[in-house]
Amino acid sequence: MRPHPSLSFPTAREMVSTLYFWWLAYLRSSLDFWWICQQKGKCEDPRLVKVWTDFGDIYQYKSIIHWWNEHGERLFNNPQTEMSMLAPRGSGIKVLTDKDLVNPFPEMLCLAVPFSMDPLQASTFMFDTWKKALMFGAHIPSCAKYQIRNFDGKSKKTIVSAYQSIALEKCVKQTQTGERINNWGCYEMGIYLKLGRQEISQQIEKNSKSAAVKKQRSIRSLFCQNKLSAAKYISNVEVGIFPSIKDVEKIPRWTKDQEISLVQAVAAGEWRGLGWFYKEHEFMFPSKVPSFTEDITQSQKVLSKLDSFSSVETRF
């Protein structure tokens, strides 16, 4: 299979539309990964040490583009999930690897289809498999050190909103009194992020207190679920897995002295202190540095930068 040029291993500019962009976004959201960078790799969890060794101190780079140009291809080429997961589950179709074939067929996608399968069903399954293969790039990556994991449609929908949820909550806590978002709670933040079904009209809410209360509870719950998903994405990316929201075994990472120093560093604002989101936006979107007028509020600046994360094209 010869992938379309735009679907081959992404350049630094193209990477923004892929899951690799979010891999880095979540890794930079990890307090423990930030701390191991400050500790120059001194950590008692070998999984985190391995990720730090491979990814390096990502905080030393001016932008995600600079980091990607130096490390992206070494860690992720070729971009791919396990080929056995490309075929629809339960379809009976098998994706053949070079090991399955007497004579390999480079740059081609080889499938085994049961004779008993209905022709129309087989056509649908094969087309779905072909689309997935194109999305992930060239055939059979044997050397990719880190690979995008297979994920379902429901899970992928939370990747962007979960990240925005934890970022917005942190920004809300840091805004000055009197700002629009300063008093926002889970409901207001969930409404802004358009979580869940929000079709209930204002008139119905006004006439039905129970409907309004139900909507508020639902939005609050969804916002909390997104925060929980973000925490799981982070815990998995810390051990080199993405995207995944599976539980990760907890292993002690720091000595008592390191833990004390970490608490002090966070309290001093060294980790995501005031203005951190502006710097994060500049790192993730180096070509999208917005220019604001003098009369724009802090809330407007934060929300504008937050919207950038949901406005990027996504190929997943």
N, C-alpha and C positions, 0 to 999 in steps of 0.2 A: 504494500500500500504506500503510495507516494502522497504525503499530506500536502494540502494546499500551503503555499509559502507562508501565508499569514497564520497558519495553524501549526507550524513547526515550532521549535523551541523559541520562546518569545524573546525579543530584544528588550532592553531596559524600558523603552517607551511602551511596548506592547504588554509587558508584564503587569501593568496597572490594571488591566482588564481580566487578570487571571487569579486563581486561588493563591498563587505565590505572593501576591500583594498582601492578601489577608493573613497569610502565614507570618509575614514580617510584622504586620500590624499587631497581631496578637502576641508575637514574641516580644515586641517592644512594650506590650502591656503587662508583661510579667515582672513583678517586683523582684522575684528571686533571680530572674535572668539579669536584671539590672544590677542586682547586688553581686552576682558572681563576676560581672564585668568590673565592678569596683574592687572586688577582692582578687582580681587577676587570676581567676580560675580556682581559687582555694575553696573547695566545697566537698562535703562528705557524700554527696549523691553522685555516683559515677554517670548516671544518665544525663544529668544537667551539665556535668563537666564535659561530656562528649559533645553535647550541643554547643556549648561555649567554644570548645576547641575547633569545631567545624565552622560555626557561623562567625566567630570572632566577636570583638567588641563593636556591636552595631551602632553604639552611641558615639563612636569616633568618626563616623562618616557624615558628610555634609547632607547627603540625601540618599534615598532608597536606590536611586539610579546609580550612584557611585558604588554602593554596596553590591548591587546586582551585577554590575560590570566586572567586579572583582571576584565574586563568589558564586553567582547564580548558576552558571553552566557547570561549574565543578561539583556543586551539590545536587542539582536537580535534573541535569540532562541525562537521559531523555525524559521529558515530563510524561508520566504514565501511571495509571493504576495497575494493579495486578491484572494481567490479560484474562485470567479466568473469570474476573468479575465484569468484564465488558458485556458479555451476552446477558440478556434479560434472565433474571432468576426463574428457574422452573421451565424455561423454554425448551430445554433439551438440546439446544445448540451449543457447540463447543468451539472455543477459539483455539486454533492450533498454534503451538509454538514451534520453533526450529527443532526442538527435541522430539516433537511428534512426527516430524517429516524425514523421509529418507534423503530428499533433496530440498534444502531450504529455499524459500522464495523471498529474497530480499525486497523490502519496500512494498510488500503485498500483504493483504489481510486474508488469512486462510481459515475457513470455517468448515465444520463438520455438521451436517444437517440430517436428522433422521428421515428415512424414506416415508415413515408413517405420518409425518407432519402434514397438515393441511397446507396446500400451496399458498393461499392468501396469508395464513398465519405465519408461514415460513418467511414470506416476503416482508411482512411487517417486522418480525424479529430480526431479520438480517439487516434491514434498513436501520433499526434502532442501534444495533451493534456497530454498524458502519459509522453512524453519527457519533457515537461515544469514542470510537477509535480515532476519528478525525479530531475530536475535541482534545484528546490527550496526546496526539502527536504520532510520531513514528512507531513502527512495530517492535515490540518486545525490548524493553530497556533492561539490559543485563547489568548495567553498571551504575544506575542512578542511586546515589547514596541515600537520598530522601525522596520519597514518592508520595504524591497525593493519594490519600486513601479513598476507597469507594464510599459513597455517602448517598443517602436517599433524598428525594425531593423535599421532604418536610424539614430535614435537618439543614439543608443548604439555605433555606429561607431565613434562618436565624443568624447566619454568619455576619451579615451587615448590621442588622438591627441589634444584635447582642453587643457588638462592638460599640455602636452608637449609644446604647443604653448606659454602659459603664462610663463612657467618656462624658456624656451629658450630665450624669449624676455628679461626677467629680467637678465639672465646671460650675454646676448650680451651687455647690457648696462653697465655691471660691469667689462667686460674684459678690459685688458690693450690695449693701442694703439699699433698697429702692430700685434696683434693677428689675426688669420685667421677669426674669427667670429666677430671681433670688428666693422666692417663696414657693417655687414649684415642688410638688410632691410626685409620687409615682404615677398618679393619675394624669397630671398635666404633662409630665414627660412622655408617658405612653401615648397620650393624644397627639402630641407634637410628632412623635415617631410613627404615627398611624398604625399602631399595633392593634390587631384584632379587627372585629367588625364594628364600625363606627357609624352605621347607617341610621341609627335612631335620631330622628329629627329633634331640633331644639323645642319645637312645639309639643311633641310627645313627652319629652323629658319634663317640660314645664307642667304638663297636665297629669303626669304619672310619676309620683315620687319613687315608686317601686322600680319603674323602668330605669330611672336615672341612677338609683342606688345600685341596681344590677349591673348597669353599664360601667359604673365607676369601679365596682369590685372586679369586674372582668378585666378592665384595662390595667388596674393595679396588679392583678395576678399575672397578667401577661408580661408586664414590665419586670416583675420579680423573676419570672421564668427566663426572660432574656438575660438578666444579670447572672442567673445561675448557669445558663448555657455559656456565657462569656467566660465565667470562672473555669468551666470544664474545658473549653477550647484552650484556655491559657495553660491549664495543668497538663494537657496533652502535648501542646506545642513545646513545653519545657522539656519533654522527653523525646522530642523529635517526631511527633505524630500529629498530622493535620489533614483534613478536619476530622475531629472526633469529640464526642461528648461523653465518652465512657469514663468510668471512675479510674483514677490512676493511683497505684499503691503509693502511700506516703512513706518516705524514707527521710530520716533526719539529715539535714543539709548543713547546718551551721554549728560551730562550737558556741559555748555560752558567751564568750567574748564577742564573737561575730554577731550573735543575736542582739546583744546589748548595743553594739555599734550600729546595727541596722535600725533598731528602734530610734536611736538618736538621729540618724541620718534622715529618716522619714519625718521626724518631728521638726527638724531644721529646714524642711522643704527641699531637700536635695532630690527627693523622688517626687516628680510631678507637683512641684511647687507652683506658685502663682505664675500664670503665663505659659504653663507647660503645653497646653493644647495648641497655642499659636506655633510653638516650635515643632510640635508633632506634625501639624498640618504642613508646615514648610518642608519637613523631612519627607513626608509621604507624597506631597504634591509640589515639587520644586518649581514646576512650570506654571503653577496656579496660585501665585502669591497675590491675593486681592489687595486693591488699593481702596481704603475707606476715607470718606470725608470726615471732617472734624466733628460734625454733629452726630455721627453714628454712635449708638450706645454699645456698651460692653456686651449686652445680651445679643444684639444684632450681629456683632462680630463673631461671637461664639456659635450662634445658630447658622450663620453663613458658612463657617468652616465645617460645622457638623454636617451640613447638607452636601458638602463635597464628597463625603464618603458614600452617600446613597446615589449620587448622580453619575458615578463612574460606570462605564459599560462593564457588564459582567458576562462572562462566557461560561457560566456554570449554573 
